[in-house]
Amino acid sequence: MITFLELLLRQIVSCIKSRAEVQLENALLRHQIDVLRRNAPKRLRVTRTDRSIFKLFLKLWPSSARFIQIVHPKTVIRWHQEGFRLYWRWKSRRFGRPRTANEIRMLIWKLANENPLWGAPRIHGELLKLGFDVSQATVSRYLPRQRPNPDQTWRTFIRNHLDCSAAIDFFVVPTLTFRVLYVVVILNLERRKLVHLAVTANPTAAWTAQQITEAFPWDEAPCYLLRDQDCTYGAIYKYRLEAMGISDTPVAPRSPWQNAYVERVIGSIRRECLDHVIVRNERHLRRILKLYMGYYNRSRTHLSLNKDPPIHRPISPRSNGKIVCFPEVGGLHHRYERVAA
């Protein structure tokens, strides 16, 4: 605005001057422009106000384009065209179809990525059930250009069979006298629940088969039991599984990632319990593992279970009760509950 006022003031002063003074002033100003043009950078920085002044002169005096020196005439014309587009964009912004909310667009992307088999009609129907009043054409417009592969992934395939699957594995624990004890871990894959922990100094196929019997009653036996290629799982073990209706499912040799859930649990047992104690004997190890098994199943939250333990832990009501700490696993871990005062 100040630039416009300065220009208007100079124009008024020019009207008072004589013709000879105006001609001399124009000649001097043109020479100054030539000097600046020779020493100026290739690209000048022109503000929006400067552009508006150039466009105003071009509109009021079309032949003034041949007097412009610091920019090309086609540049001024381009500025005018851009201003025309911006004007009509601003003028028409209050009319037309309302913009789709960002929440709806993100939800369409989420439904499309999580359900590769769904098309626009199915996603549109789901949005209607969620209370979003949008058209099917809008859903089609915001669908991802590259839809995910409709075939299920390995993660989805495994999750579809977790409710009828379990896993078994061994790990070793050294004692105070450098004796080696073997611990068998049996895990329910659906809720990551530790079903059974047992300790022995001499694992055999008969002993392992007995642990399967103790871990699974007849009405709770899984359909599949994953294991590695250890020679401990001998003929007696396989016969016991067949008698209980459990399908023996060995993983590929040297592929612990195919039995990743139980391997992850063994790592948790070591990091959260056994790495912090010195095991005296077999009886001591059983007592420690029993304590950790209770903490793991009832108190410890899991990321894969939406921060819930394998055995559901109810949420304490938020009241004026006092928060009490209960030590577990000999004080290595703690459980917190709200108790009424």
C-alpha positions in Angstrom: 0.0 0.0 0.0 2.9 2.4 0.8 4.4 1.7 -2.6 1.2 2.7 -4.3 1.0 5.9 -2.3 4.6 6.8 -3.2 3.9 6.2 -6.9 0.8 8.3 -6.8 2.6 11.2 -5.0 5.4 11.1 -7.6 2.8 11.3 -10.4 1.2 14.4 -8.8 4.6 16.1 -8.5 5.3 15.3 -12.2 2.2 17.1 -13.2 3.5 20.3 -11.6 6.9 20.1 -13.3 7.6 21.6 -16.7 7.8 19.5 -19.8 11.6 20.0 -20.1 12.1 18.9 -16.5 10.0 15.7 -17.0 12.0 14.9 -20.2 15.3 15.3 -18.4 14.1 13.3 -15.4 13.0 10.5 -17.7 16.4 10.4 -19.5 18.2 10.3 -16.2 16.0 7.5 -14.9 16.4 5.5 -18.1 20.2 5.8 -17.8 20.1 4.7 -14.2 18.0 1.7 -15.2 20.6 0.8 -17.9 23.4 0.9 -15.2 21.4 -1.2 -12.8 20.5 -3.7 -15.6 24.2 -4.2 -16.4 25.2 -4.8 -12.8 22.1 -6.6 -11.5 21.8 -10.4 -11.2 20.2 -12.4 -13.9 17.0 -12.9 -12.0 15.5 -10.0 -10.0 13.3 -10.5 -6.9 9.9 -8.8 -7.6 7.4 -8.5 -4.8 3.6 -9.0 -5.3 3.1 -5.2 -5.0 5.6 -4.6 -7.8 3.8 -7.2 -10.0 0.4 -5.5 -9.3 1.8 -2.1 -10.3 3.2 -3.5 -13.6 -0.2 -5.2 -14.3 -2.0 -2.0 -13.6 0.1 0.0 -16.0 -0.3 -2.7 -18.6 -4.1 -2.6 -18.3 -4.4 1.2 -18.3 -1.7 1.8 -20.9 -1.2 -1.3 -23.1 1.6 0.3 -25.1 3.6 0.6 -21.9 5.0 -2.9 -22.3 7.7 -1.6 -24.6 9.0 0.7 -21.9 9.5 -2.0 -19.3 13.1 -2.8 -18.9 13.7 -5.0 -15.8 11.3 -7.8 -16.9 10.1 -9.1 -20.3 6.6 -8.1 -21.4 5.5 -11.7 -21.6 6.4 -12.0 -17.9 4.0 -9.3 -17.0 1.3 -10.9 -19.1 1.9 -14.2 -17.3 1.6 -12.5 -14.0 -1.8 -11.1 -15.1 -3.0 -14.5 -16.2 -1.9 -16.0 -12.8 -3.7 -13.3 -11.0 -6.8 -14.0 -13.1 -6.8 -17.7 -12.1 -6.2 -16.9 -8.5 -9.1 -14.4 -8.5 -11.6 -16.9 -9.9 -10.3 -19.7 -7.6 -11.0 -17.4 -4.7 -14.4 -16.3 -6.0 -15.5 -19.9 -6.6 -14.2 -21.4 -3.4 -17.6 -21.1 -1.6 -19.5 -22.9 -4.3 -19.5 -26.4 -5.7 -19.3 -29.8 -4.0 -18.0 -29.7 -0.4 -14.6 -31.1 0.2 -14.4 -34.7 1.6 -13.2 -34.7 5.2 -9.7 -36.0 5.8 -11.0 -38.5 8.3 -13.2 -40.2 5.6 -10.3 -40.3 3.1 -7.9 -41.9 5.7 -10.7 -44.4 6.7 -11.1 -45.4 3.0 -7.4 -46.0 2.7 -7.4 -48.0 5.9 -10.3 -50.2 4.9 -8.8 -50.8 1.4 -5.4 -51.8 2.8 -6.7 -54.0 5.6 -9.2 -55.7 3.3 -7.7 -56.4 -0.1 -10.7 -58.3 -1.3 -13.1 -55.4 -0.8 -14.1 -53.1 -3.6 -15.7 -49.7 -3.6 -19.3 -51.1 -3.1 -18.2 -53.1 0.0 -16.2 -50.2 1.5 -19.1 -47.8 0.8 -21.5 -50.1 2.6 -19.1 -50.3 5.6 -18.9 -46.5 5.7 -22.7 -46.2 5.7 -22.9 -48.6 8.7 -20.3 -46.4 10.5 -22.5 -43.3 10.0 -20.6 -41.6 7.1 -22.9 -40.2 4.4 -20.8 -40.4 1.3 -21.4 -41.6 -2.2 -19.9 -44.7 -3.8 -18.2 -42.4 -6.4 -16.4 -40.6 -3.7 -15.1 -43.9 -2.3 -13.9 -44.9 -5.8 -12.1 -41.6 -6.2 -10.1 -42.0 -3.0 -9.2 -45.7 -3.3 -5.5 -46.4 -3.6 -4.2 -46.4 -7.1 -2.2 -49.6 -6.5 -4.4 -51.9 -4.6 -2.7 -54.5 -2.4 -2.4 -58.1 -3.5 -5.7 -59.8 -2.8 -3.9 -63.0 -1.7 -3.5 -63.3 2.0 0.0 -62.9 3.5 1.9 -65.4 5.6 1.1 -63.3 8.7 -2.7 -63.6 7.9 -2.4 -67.3 7.2 -0.6 -68.0 10.5 -3.1 -65.9 12.4 -6.0 -67.9 10.9 -4.5 -71.0 12.5 -3.3 -69.7 15.9 -6.4 -70.8 17.8 -5.6 -74.5 17.0 -1.8 -74.4 17.2 0.8 -74.7 19.9 4.6 -74.8 20.0 7.3 -76.7 21.9 11.0 -76.1 22.4 13.9 -76.7 24.7 16.5 -74.4 26.2 19.4 -75.1 28.6 20.2 -73.4 32.0 23.5 -73.8 33.8 23.4 -74.2 37.6 25.7 -73.0 40.4 27.8 -76.2 40.1 28.0 -75.9 36.2 25.5 -78.6 35.7 23.3 -78.3 32.7 19.5 -78.5 33.0 17.0 -78.7 30.2 13.7 -76.7 30.2 10.8 -77.6 28.0 8.4 -74.8 27.0 5.0 -75.4 25.6 3.2 -72.3 24.3 -0.4 -71.7 23.2 0.0 -69.5 20.1 -3.5 -67.9 20.2 -3.0 -66.0 23.4 0.8 -66.5 23.9 0.0 -68.4 27.0 2.6 -70.5 28.7 0.9 -73.8 29.0 3.6 -75.9 30.6 7.2 -75.5 31.9 9.2 -78.5 33.0 12.8 -79.2 34.0 15.0 -82.3 33.6 18.6 -83.2 33.5 18.1 -86.0 30.9 15.4 -85.2 28.3 14.1 -88.3 26.4 11.3 -88.9 24.0 9.3 -90.7 26.7 9.7 -87.8 29.2 8.8 -85.3 26.5 5.7 -87.3 25.6 4.7 -87.3 29.2 4.9 -83.5 29.3 2.5 -83.3 26.3 0.0 -85.4 28.3 0.4 -83.1 31.4 0.1 -79.9 29.3 -3.0 -80.8 27.3 -6.1 -82.6 28.6 -8.1 -84.5 26.1 -10.5 -81.7 25.5 -7.8 -79.0 25.1 -5.3 -80.6 22.8 -4.4 -78.4 19.8 -4.6 -79.6 16.2 -1.0 -78.7 15.4 2.2 -78.7 17.5 5.2 -76.9 16.1 8.7 -78.2 17.0 12.3 -78.1 15.6 14.3 -81.0 14.3 15.8 -82.1 17.7 16.4 -85.8 18.1 14.6 -85.7 21.5 11.3 -85.9 19.7 11.5 -89.6 19.0 9.1 -92.3 18.1 7.4 -92.4 21.5 6.7 -88.7 21.3 5.2 -89.1 17.8 3.0 -92.0 18.9 1.7 -89.9 21.8 0.8 -87.0 19.6 -1.0 -89.4 17.2 -3.0 -90.9 20.0 -4.1 -87.5 21.3 -5.1 -86.4 17.8 -2.4 -83.8 17.5 -0.6 -83.3 14.1 3.2 -83.2 14.5 4.5 -80.2 12.6 8.3 -80.0 12.5 9.9 -76.9 11.0 12.6 -76.8 8.4 16.2 -77.6 9.6 18.1 -74.6 11.0 15.1 -72.4 10.7 14.2 -71.1 14.2 12.3 -68.2 12.7 9.6 -70.7 11.6 8.9 -71.3 15.3 9.3 -67.6 16.2 6.7 -67.3 19.0 8.2 -69.9 21.3 11.7 -68.6 20.5 10.6 -65.1 21.5 9.1 -66.5 24.8 12.4 -68.2 25.6 14.2 -65.0 25.1 11.8 -63.2 27.4 12.4 -65.9 30.1 16.1 -65.4 29.9 16.1 -61.6 29.8 13.4 -61.0 32.4 14.2 -63.8 34.8 17.1 -66.3 34.5 19.7 -63.7 33.6 19.2 -62.1 37.1 19.5 -65.2 39.3 21.9 -68.0 39.9 20.2 -71.4 39.8 21.3 -73.7 42.6 19.6 -76.9 41.5 16.7 -78.4 39.7 14.2 -77.8 42.5 15.3 -74.1 42.6 14.8 -73.7 38.9 11.3 -75.2 39.0 10.3 -72.7 41.7 11.7 -69.8 39.7 10.0 -70.8 36.5 6.7 -71.4 38.3 6.8 -67.8 39.7 7.7 -66.4 36.3 5.0 -68.4 34.6 2.3 -66.9 36.9 3.6 -63.4 36.2 3.8 -64.0 32.5 0.3 -65.3 32.1 -1.5 -63.0 34.5 0.4 -59.7 34.8 2.8 -59.1 31.9 1.2 -57.1 29.1 1.9 -58.1 25.5 2.1 -55.9 22.4 0.5 -58.6 20.2 -2.5 -58.8 22.6 -3.2 -55.0 22.6 -1.3 -54.6 25.9 -3.3 -57.4 27.7 -1.8 -60.5 29.4 -2.5 -64.0 28.0 -5.1 -64.5 30.8 -7.3 -61.4 30.5 -6.5 -58.8 33.1 -9.5 -56.5 33.8 -9.0 -52.7 33.9 -9.3 -51.2 37.4 -12.0 -48.5 37.6 -10.6 -45.1 37.9 -11.7 -44.0 41.4 -10.3 -42.6 44.5 -8.7 -45.9 45.5 -5.0 -46.3 46.3 -2.6 -47.8 43.9 -0.8 -50.7 45.5 2.4 -52.5 44.3 2.6 -56.3 44.4 6.1 -57.7 43.9 6.4 -60.7 41.6 9.2 -63.1 40.6 11.0 -62.3 43.9 10.8 -58.6 43.3 12.2 -58.6 39.7 8.8 -57.4 38.5 5.8 -55.7 40.0 2.0 -55.6 39.5 0.0 -52.5 40.2 -3.7 -52.5 41.2 -6.0 -49.9 42.5 -7.4 -50.9 45.9 -10.4 -49.1 47.5 -9.3 -47.0 50.5 
